[in-house]
Amino acid sequence: MEKFNFEMSMEKLQDIVNKLEKGDQTIDESIEMFKEGIELSRMCSKKLDEVEREITVLLEGEDGSIREEAFEQEGE
């Protein structure tokens, strides 16, 4: 199985969206492209979720020490 590449997957997803917006495909081709787009979207979303869990923010204290805290998005 090919290793997942986020950037390439996003480019492929954008290409699919552009082609679907043009409307030059048959209905069957459009359905297949849509299915592929949904799968790419799910894989990218999963990868972003994984990365978000890994992110930590390093903060410098007043004494110059560095402490590590889990990343929290605004609104959480």
C-alpha positions in Angstrom: 0.0 0.0 0.0 1.3 3.5 -0.9 2.2 5.7 2.0 -0.3 8.5 2.6 0.9 11.9 1.5 -1.3 14.8 2.8 -0.2 17.4 0.3 -0.6 15.1 -2.7 -4.0 14.0 -1.5 -5.2 17.7 -1.1 -4.0 18.4 -4.6 -5.8 15.4 -6.0 -9.0 16.4 -4.0 -8.7 20.0 -5.5 -8.3 18.5 -9.0 -11.5 16.4 -8.5 -13.5 19.4 -7.3 -12.3 21.4 -10.3 -13.3 18.6 -12.7 -16.7 18.1 -11.0 -17.4 21.9 -11.2 -16.7 21.9 -14.9 -19.3 19.1 -15.4 -17.6 17.6 -18.5 -17.9 14.0 -17.1 -20.6 11.5 -17.5 -22.8 10.8 -14.5 -20.9 7.5 -13.9 -17.5 9.3 -14.1 -18.8 12.0 -11.7 -20.0 9.5 -9.2 -16.7 7.7 -9.2 -14.8 10.9 -8.8 -17.1 12.0 -6.0 -16.5 8.7 -4.2 -12.7 9.1 -4.6 -13.0 12.7 -3.3 -15.0 11.6 -0.2 -12.3 9.0 0.6 -9.5 11.5 0.1 -11.4 14.0 2.3 -11.8 11.4 5.1 -8.1 10.5 4.9 -7.0 14.1 5.1 -9.4 14.8 8.0 -8.1 11.8 9.9 -4.5 12.9 9.3 -5.3 16.4 10.6 -6.9 15.0 13.7 -3.8 12.9 14.3 -1.5 15.8 13.9 -3.6 18.0 16.1 -3.3 15.5 18.9 0.5 15.5 18.6 0.9 19.3 18.6 2.3 20.8 21.7 3.0 24.3 22.5 6.2 25.2 24.2 5.9 28.2 26.6 8.7 30.1 28.3 8.2 30.9 31.9 9.2 34.1 33.6 12.3 32.3 34.9 13.4 31.3 31.4 12.4 27.7 31.8 10.4 26.0 29.0 7.3 24.0 29.8 5.3 21.9 27.4 1.5 22.1 27.2 -1.0 20.3 25.1 -2.3 22.3 22.1 -5.9 23.5 22.6 -7.8 25.3 19.8 -9.7 28.5 20.6 -13.2 27.8 21.6 -12.5 24.5 23.3 
